[in-house]
Amino acid sequence: MFRDSKLVSAAAVLFVLLAFLFSWWPFALVGVVLAALCGRAVTAVVLALVLDCAYGVPSGYVHVIFFPFTFLALCIVSARAVLARHMR
């Protein structure tokens, strides 16, 4: 999807590190989405699992999703794979 996916993958890891540093979850969300969209599925899932283990189970209405970042990463990776197959 992106021309230089290694650079985008490095930016995703940087966003995740900023999420840990500033403890602000939108940075983590951007990092996981960037990693998933640039075609680095394993990187996206590993980053998401690390974030889910670090942040724990969310509270509120989404408390039934125990791994929200991992679920998001898998959904984006799956959607990207399906769309890439149908767009050929």
Secondary structure, DSSP 8 states (H G I E B T S, - for coil): --S-HHHHHHHHHHHHHHHHHHT-HHHHHHHHHHHHHTT-HHHHHHHHHHHHHHH-S--GGGGG-S-HHHHHHHHHHHHHHHHHHHT-
